[in-house]
């Protein structure tokens, strides 16, 4: 007690005023979304999980001529996605793929929209614009796996791309240079 200095009565402060609106509003829309009150900054955090499972009930007569088939499950894909926008023209993304206990950064880029005469400029590490099947997310594929022909398409790379849509968004063009 001898180390404590007594507080004078006039040193007691009144609590600070709390602003009527918070700086960020949080909501849920395909992931957790934070946005500023003036909507100049938006940050979205999401989790993507693909889980495969199988259940097989083999006839006992087949046990003699064929080995039993296993029943099981596994995580096929787990991704953490952080993306957002600054004002309405600059986008950013960080996408981590977790496989076997290791996190690998898949996509990390900055993108500027509404660039005159170009449309969109993207700079960073992302999927190279090569074919519809390659650029479509695995969440939106028609079949469970991509086709065999897709193995010939380039994957992700570090580079820059210019892109835009024309004819009321019925035609898309994309030009890129990658390392």
Buried (B, 14 or more C-beta within 10 A) or exposed (E): EEEEEEEEEEEEEEEEEEEEEEEEEEEEEEBBBBBEEEEEBBBBBBEBEEEEEEEEEEEEEEEEEEEEEEEEEEEEBBBBBBBBBBEEEBBBBBBBBBEEEEEEEBBBBEBBBEEEEEBBBBEBBBBBBBEEBBBBEEEEEEEEEBEEEBEEBEEBBEBBBBBBEEEEEEEBEBEBEBE
